[in-house]
């Protein structure tokens, strides 16, 4: 059992029971999945630029990413149907806990002057990162990473309420308002 599972089962569940008084154990919030999305602005100019977002997600998550295609063509953006736009990875179970540990202990400690994160009404937290060199896997590859590449991290719970997700994320030491 890794550190975050142990912390969740032994500390956070008891803390949530004392704070919220749930009626049954299914009302206790649980982190269901973490979604990593990466896109690059220059993909529409040259399709070969999708390789950057694909490889960065593969290095960070240790999983094979899925390439996201456009659903319809938009002439004002010079976008054709089925053109690759970015890539995404959904992390569950052990890989989710590994990335959560990496994000909280290393990446958040490297960010200077970061604001409080806001949870949506649906109980989802989205964090956008423009400095990909905060991840320790990418520090030796800083010359190959293009400047316009960004990463969005989405924390999704089991769909209870946004207030419960705030308690869960603050228990994991994430600054949530």
N, C-alpha and C positions, 0 to 999 in steps of 0.2 A: 504494500500500500504506500503510495507516494505521499508527500508532505501535504498537498492540498486536499486530497481525499481524507486524510487523517484529521486535518484542521476542520474540514466541513462536517464530518460525522461527529467528532468529539466536542467541538466548541461552537460552531456556527448554528447547528440545528438546535442545541440547547439554548443558545442566546436568542434565537428567533422565537422559540416557544415561550420564553419568559417575556419578550417584548410584545408579541402580537397575539398570543393565545389562540392558535389555530384550532379549528374543530376536529380536524383529522390530519394525518401525516402527509396527505397529498397537497395540502395548502402550504407546505414548507417549500420555499423557492429552491430551485436547483438549476445550475448552469447546464443547459441542454447542449449547446454547440457554440463554436466560435467560427466565424466566416471571415476569411481574408480575401480581399478583392484588390486587384492591382490593375491600373490602366495607364496608358501613356498617350499624351496628346498627339504625338506624331504618327500614331498607328494609321490614321486615315490617309496620311501622305504616302507612307510606305508600309506595306503589310509585313515586311520582314522585322519591323520594330516590335512585334508582338513577342519576339523571343526574349526580350529583356524582362518583361513582366512575368513571363512563364518561368524563366530560370530563377528569378528572385523569389517567387513564391515556392518553387521547388526547394531552394536552399533553406528558406526560413522554416517551412513546415515539414520537410522530409516526406512529402506526398506529391503525387502527380496532380498538377492543377488541371482544371477544366477550362478550355478556351471559350469565352463568351462571344457569340456572334450577334450582329445587328438583326433585328426582326423585320425591319422595313427600310426602304431607301428614302433618304431625305436629301433633296437637291441643294438646299441652302447650306448644309454641312458637307456637301460633296461625299455623301455616304451612300454606298450601295447595299443592297440586301445581302445577308450572309457574309458580311465583311467582319473579320475578327476585330474586336474592340479592346479586350482585356482578358484577364484570367481570374479564376477564383478557386478557393479551396475551402471545404467544410471540414472542420476538425471536431471529432467527438472522442470521448473516453480518455484514453491515455495520452494521445497526441494533444488533446485540448488542455490537459493538465500540464504537460510539458511546456506548451506555448504560454499558458497563463503564468507559470513560474518564471519563464524567461522574460515575459513582458513586465511583470511587476518588479522583479528583483533587479534586472539589468537595464531595460529600456526606459522605464519611468525614472530611474535614478539618474540617467544621462540627460533627460529633458530638463532644460532650464526655463523657469517661469511658465510652467504649463498651467492652463486654467482648470477650473473644476469642470468635470464632465457632466453632461446633462442626459438623463434617461428620458426616452419618449414615453407617451401614454401607453403604448403597447407593451412596454417592458423590454425595450431593446436599447442598448447603448452602442453608439457608433463613434469611433475615434479615427480621425484622419491623421496620417503621419506623412509628412513631406520629406523628412530627413531619414532616409533608409539606412544611413550609416550608423544609426543608433543600435541596430541589431549586430551582435558580435560576429555572426556568421558572414556578414558583408563587409567588415572593416578592411580585410585584405584585398577585396575586389572593388575598391572605391574608384579606380580608374575606368572600369568597364561600365559603371552605373551611369546612365544618362541623367541630366538635371531635371527633366520634367516628369519623372516617374514618381507616383505616389502610391500609398497603401491605405486601405480602409479596413479597420478591424471592427467587427460587429459581434457583440456579446449578446446571446439570445438565451432567455430562461424558458421555463416550462409554461409560460403564458399566464401567470397568476395575476400580478398587478405590478405597476411600476414602483410603488413604495416598497414592496417586498424585494425587488431587484436592487434597490438602493441599499437596503440593509445587508443583502448578500454581498454586494460589491464593496461596501465599506468594511465588511468583515474580512475581505481579502486585501484590505489596505489600499483600495483604489479611491482616489479623491472624487466623490460623487456629490453633486448638490441636489 
